[in-house]
Amino acid sequence: MNIPDDLIALERSAWEELQAGHLTAETASAVQAAVTAHSEEAGLDRYEVEMALKRIVRHPEG
């Protein structure tokens, strides 16, 4: 699945905030909006895009 670099960077920021215990609603909403927009533009399932994005950011080794 082709995930844009800007979406990966946004998820990476959210993941870093979450790990630090400082995830804001603004960041979380931005990620969800970007995932939804990308899914709609690419004709993909939003859930599948979100799961692929999380795998890329949280488990880059595999």
C-alpha positions as CSV (number, residue, x, y, z in Angstrom):
1,M,0.0,0.0,0.0
2,N,1.3,3.4,-1.0
3,I,1.3,5.7,2.1
4,P,2.4,9.3,1.4
5,D,5.4,10.6,3.3
6,D,3.5,13.5,4.9
7,L,0.9,11.1,6.3
8,I,3.8,8.9,7.7
9,A,5.3,12.0,9.3
10,L,2.0,13.1,10.9
11,E,1.5,9.6,12.3
12,R,5.1,9.5,13.6
13,S,4.4,12.8,15.4
14,A,1.3,11.4,17.0
15,W,3.1,8.2,18.0
16,E,5.9,10.2,19.6
17,E,3.3,12.4,21.5
18,L,1.5,9.2,22.6
19,Q,4.7,7.6,23.9
20,A,5.5,10.8,25.8
21,G,2.0,10.9,27.3
22,H,1.2,14.1,25.6
23,L,-1.0,13.2,22.6
24,T,-3.3,16.1,21.9
25,A,-6.8,15.9,20.5
26,E,-5.6,18.3,17.7
27,T,-2.8,15.9,16.6
28,A,-5.1,12.8,16.8
29,S,-7.8,14.6,14.8
30,A,-5.3,15.7,12.2
31,V,-4.1,12.1,11.7
32,Q,-7.7,10.8,11.4
33,A,-8.6,13.5,8.9
34,A,-5.5,12.8,6.8
35,V,-6.1,9.1,6.9
36,T,-9.7,9.6,5.8
37,A,-8.8,12.0,3.0
38,H,-6.1,9.7,1.7
39,S,-8.4,6.7,1.8
40,E,-11.1,8.5,-0.1
41,E,-8.7,9.9,-2.7
42,A,-7.1,6.5,-3.3
43,G,-10.3,4.5,-3.1
44,L,-9.0,2.4,-0.2
45,D,-10.6,1.2,3.0
46,R,-9.9,3.8,5.8
47,Y,-9.3,1.0,8.4
48,E,-6.7,-0.7,6.2
49,V,-4.9,2.5,5.5
50,E,-4.8,3.3,9.2
51,M,-3.5,-0.2,10.1
52,A,-0.8,0.0,7.4
53,L,0.2,3.4,8.6
54,K,0.5,2.2,12.2
55,R,2.6,-0.8,11.1
56,I,5.0,1.5,9.1
57,V,5.5,3.9,12.1
58,R,5.4,1.5,15.0
59,H,7.1,-1.5,13.5
60,P,9.5,-0.2,10.8
61,E,11.6,-3.4,10.9
62,G,8.9,-5.6,9.5
